[in-house]
């Protein structure tokens, strides 16, 4: 507070209204193989339609990863997805007059660093799905050539060079009589040539009208109207590669496409020394490489390692092998300490492995290790793939993580996701195997959560244990998730104390912030009791002198019921129940 030199009133405020914020609890994350979509880039989706739109439909190589994501989205609506591909994957391309040379372009950032040599258009992402694309461009001169422009005439209202879209770039005053004849406008069209995208060969996927050949062209709103930028930022299907291939005439005085200084005259596609009126054509040479090795999977999951960069709570292992599952648990979930990893056994352990399931499950469980930040299920599920019209087995970790997300919506994170009330599995025909009571008695002490068929209830998650082998409160999913919520919320709120004085006022402020939050959690049955200690007893002079601040928070978590004993006692007809029961 500044000292006043003369009489007056000085007003100051002390904010005692700081509260513990709500934190997100239903953010899923996974990495794996998909037909389409950006490579080694986090993409957030909310529905199965988003999944198909961005990452393509499932095929024989990718269905396990696709359905892990889709099954999670049947319960929750917030999922991060990372796609990875092998080194042999290629984007489909087309040159000006030939096929061009296939290249690997992973995502927008990777595209920005590429130098193209003979690729006029490049599929947005690697994979054979790009081979169904046809991309073509046309300018005003090409429009006038009736032998080549039928597709364009049918899909555009006017020819390039007849709009106001390049008025800003060209310095045009909008008066029709003063319209410049600069030939910098062009149309670009993207077609599903083979019908692999839409089921309709020849379907027009995208139309980019009145874009410019000038690299510094702007729209009236200030955004770039340069064809390369428009395709990079707005197209879902293709990039522009070597833009100079748009013009084959090098003898004219006009500028070739890709030059700056919007407003100058540009060469036409069908100029005097060339006959190519519609640059582009069918994209080819796209290659799939969706064999997900441990190294590829780990590279994808690495994008979730830093809590400050991306917020996640439910980590889906998909069809990862046990080595990758162990890596995910140890290097992400147990390191971040703000999320849980959900893993499934190997398919060979539980699919068509009659009589050896429990033994192989035990081996998988041992390989995955012990951690309260991990959950293991016991089976794969048989479900219908409507995109391929077939039935297949897929891992169930997407479903189990999804049950946690659904529980968060209907109750809170500290409720168990298992049982008849919250553990019902969706979209399932049958389990890969049915565990007997004896099987479950063997699995459950090993922290393998059985999934069983209950008469009248369908398929249900019948266990809520984490993979922690040491018996404690943290061997339960609900307790671990409770502490994740509490630790995340309180630590976020505690950042307000940084750089404040470690005195009685600040310590009281901390207690008054945390205690109401814990009282609310207690009222919602998450904890049975708590105590917050933040005073001179744990903030001693030595602690203060080292610039530390200590708050001890004691929690008694609520525990879920795993075992019920019902005693039925036959009594003589002449005995009163009051005499027996007391």
C-alpha positions, 0 to 999 in steps of 0.5 A: 500500500502506498503512503499518502502524503496528504489526507485522503482515503485509500481503498484496497481489496483482499480477495477471500473468495478463491475456490477450488475449481471443478476439473475435467474427469472424462477426457480420453486419449489414445494412439494407434493405426487409422486409414486417414488423418493427421500423423503424430498430431493430437486431434480432439473428437467428440463423436463416432461421426467425427472419428470417421470424418477425420480418421476414416472408416475401419479396415482390416488393419485398423479396425481394432484401433477404430473400434477402441475409440468408437466404443469409448465414444459410445459412453463419453464425448471427449477423446484425443486421438493420435494416428501413427504410420510406418515408414513405408506409408505414402501420400497419394499424388498427381503431377502436371502431366504424369503421376508424380513421385509419392511422398510422405506428408504427416501433417500440416507442420510437416507439409510446411517443411517440405520441398516438392519437385513434381507433385502438383497436388498431394493427398492431405494424409498418407494411405491408399484412401487418397488414391480415390481422389481427383483434384483439378484446377481451372482459370478463366481461359480454361473455363472457355474451353468447352471440351474440358470444363464440364465438371466445373460448369456443373459445380460453379456458378461463374467462371474465375475472374468474374467475382469480387473475391479478389477485389482486395488483392487486385485493388479493384474498386468494384465497378464492373467497367473497371474490372481488371483482367489479371487472370489470377482467379481460379477454381479448385475441385476435389472429387471422390473419383472411385467412390471410396469416400462416399460410396458414389463415384464422381461425388464432389467432395470440395469446391474452392472458388475464386482463389488466387494464383498470387502468394500475397492475395487477401480476402476482404476479411484479411485472410489469405486467398492464395490457393496454397494457403486455402488448400492447406487450411480449408481442404480436408483432402489435398494440399497444393504441391509444386504451384509453378506447375500450374503454368507451363508457358514460360515465355510470356511476360506475365507472372507464373502462379506462386508469385507475389504482388497480387494485382499483377497479370498472371499466365493462363493455364492454356497459354500459347505454348501449352494445351493443359487447361485443367491442371491436376488429375487422379491421385495415385501411389498412396500406400498404407503402412498400419502395422503398429509396432511397439516403437510406433505406438510409443511414439504416438503415446509420447504426445500425452506425456506432458500434463501442462500441454494436454489434459487427459484422464482416461488413457486407452491402450487399444490393441497394444501389446503388453510391452507397450501397455507397460510403457504406457502405464509407467511412462505416462499414467504413473508419471503424470499421476493425473490419469489412469491407463486402461489395458486389455490382455493380448487377443491370443490370451482370450480369443480362441484359447479355450482352457488356457485363458486364466494362465495366459491372463496371469502372464499378461498381468505379470508383464504389465506390472503393478500400479494403482494408475492402471486397470486391466480387463479380462476379455475381448468382445465380439461386435458388428462392424457396420462399416465392413458388414462383418463381425470381429473381436476387439479389445475392451479397454475402450469400453471400460474407460467409457464406463468411467466416463459414463459414471462421471456423467451420471454420478462422480468419479469416486463411484465404482464403474462396475456392477449392474447399476453402472457397469453394463457394456454396450454394442456387444454380441458375446464375450471372447470367453466366459469366466467361471466363478472359479476363474474369477476367484483366480483372476480377481486377487491378481487385479484382473477385472472380470467381465461376465454375462449376467442373466437379464442384465447382459454383459457387465464389468464385475470388478473395480480393482486397479493393478496395484498388487499391495492391498490398500485403498488405492487398489480400487478404481474409485479411490484412485480416481477420487484422489486424482480429482482431489489432487488435481483440483486442489493443486490447481487452486493452490497455485494462487498461493504462489509468491504470497507470504507464508503467514497466518493469513495465507494459511487460513486462506488456504484452509478456507479454500480447501475445506468447503470443497472437501465438505462438498465431496463428502456430501456427495459420498466421495469421502467419509471424513477429512482434515486440513492442517495448514498452520505453524505446526507444519509451516515451521520457520525452517520450512518458511526459510526454504520458501516452502508452503505445506498443507496436509490434507487427510482423507478417508475415502469411501469404499465400494462393496465387493463382497456381500454376505447374506445369512438365511436362518431357518427358525422353528415355527414356535420361536419369536423373531424378536427373541432371535434377533434381540 
